[in-house]
Amino acid sequence: MPSRIVTLRVNGAERELIAKPSTTLLSALRESFGLMGAKRGCAQGGCGACTVLLDGRPVVSCLIPVVTVEGSTVRTVEGLADGERLTDVQEAFVDHFATQCGFCTPGMIMSATALLDRNPNPTREDVNEAICGNVCRCTGYEPIVTAVLAAAERRRAAEGAAELTEAEV
């Protein structure tokens, strides 16, 4: 099969690349768009280091041929922060020492973000299930689970404060 032009919406911007049928979403993000947050780990979908959000769902980007997701929306860890302001999940990972070497961190953060986007009040079991496809060899997972639960609490508190402010207006 010949190469073809693929258009994606990446972190809010429409992007194009010329891709061979064998080009993975991970390769497109890293090599064509210069987004290095998603890591090339096992290249078999088992470690989660390459996790991104594809149309809002966490996926391992190393297994997805980019030509099969034409027109999709992709969000990477680079697309989370608002300038210098980190998201609640990113802040919680820092505050709760949920990173050590940092290799798994972007994938963990993307999986956690997807969880909190669909479930603002997760249980410990929900968090464990959400990150089960992400391997971390450094932290022992407890700081990660604690960080995700803390991020959920921060998010709920911020939404509650926003509702109070709106009620006052």
N, C-alpha and C positions, 0 to 999 in steps of 0.2 A: 504494500500500500504506500502511496506517496504521502509526503508531509502535507499538513494543511494548517490553515490559520485557525487558531482557537481564541475565542474571546471569553474572558471571565471578568467578574466584578470582584476585585481583590482589595480588601480593607477599604471599601467604599469607592474605589476608582476603577473605571473600566480599563482593562489591560488586554493586550493581544500578544500572541507569540506564534511562531511557526513551530509546529510540533510533529515529530514522527509518531506513528502509532504506538511505539514502545515508550514514549516519554511519559513518565509518571507525574502526577500532580506535585509531588515533592521536588522532583528535578526542575519542573517549571518554576516553582516558587523560588527555589534557591539559585538556579543557574540563569534563568531568564529574567526574573524580577529582583534578584539580589536580596531576597528575604531569607535570612539565615536562622530565624527563630526555630522553625521546625527542623529537627535534627535527623540526619541519616544514621539510624541505629542498626537494627538487625536486617533491614530491607526485606523482611518477610511478614511484617504486620504483627509481630509478637511483642514488641517492646513499648510501643506507644510514643516514642520520642518524636515522631513526625506528625502527631495529632494536630489537626486543624479543624475548624468548623466549616462544613460544606452544607450550604443552605440551612445553617443553624444546627446541624447535627455533627457530633464529633466523629471523625474518620481518620484512619491511618493513611496518610497521603502517599506512602511509598507503594501502595498496592493499586492505586487508582490511575488508569491511563487518562491523561489529561484530555484527550480527544473525546472521552465519554462524558465529560462534565461541561461541555460547551454551554455557555450562557449561565452557568451557576454562580452563586455568590460564595466567596471564600473569605474566611476571616482567620488571620494568623495572630500570634501573640503580639506582633508589631502593631496590629490594628486595634489593640485593646485600650491602651493608655490614651488619655486626652492630653497630648503634648507631654509635659513633665508630670502630670497628675496620673498616678496609678489607679487602677480599678480596685474595688474592694477586695477582690481575690488576690491580686498582686500584692497589695498592702498586707493582707493577712499572711501570705507566704513569707514576707520579710519579717513581720512582727513575731511570727511563731517559729522562726528558724526552720522553715519547711524546705529549705534548699541547702545543699552542700556543694557538690561539684557543679550542679546546675544543668547537667545534660538532659535530665528528664523534665526539668521544670516547665519549659514551654508547653509540652504535651499535657502535663498534669494540670497546668493552669487552664488550658483550653477545655479539657474534660470537666474540670470543676466549674468553669464558666457556663458550659452547656447545661450541667446539672442545675445550677442555681437559676438559670434562665427559665427552665421548665418546672422547677420545684424550689420555691423560695424557703421552704421549711424542711430540709432533708434530715433524715435520721442518720446516725452513724453507719447503719447498714446501707442506706442510699448512697452515701459517700463512697463506701467500700466498693459497691457495685459500679459506680460511675468511674472510678479510677482503676478498676481491676485489669484493664488492658494496658496500663502504664506501669512499666517496671522501673523501680528505683533501687539502686544498689547501695545507697549511702544513708538515707535517713531512717530506715526502719518503718516508714509509713505513718507512724503515730503523729509526728509533727504535721504531716500533710493533711491527715484527716482532721486534726485539730484546727488547722488553718482554714480548711474549707467550711467547717462548722462555724468558725468565727466570722468568716466572710458572709455567710448566710445571715448571721445575727446582725452584722453591720448593715447589710443591705436592707433587712427588715426595719432596723432603727432609722435608717435614712429615709425610707419610704414613709414611715410613720411620721417623721418630722416634716416631710414634704406635705403630707396630708393635713397636718396641723396648721402649717403656714397657709395652705390654700383655704382652709376653713376660716382663718382670721381675715382673709381678704374679702 
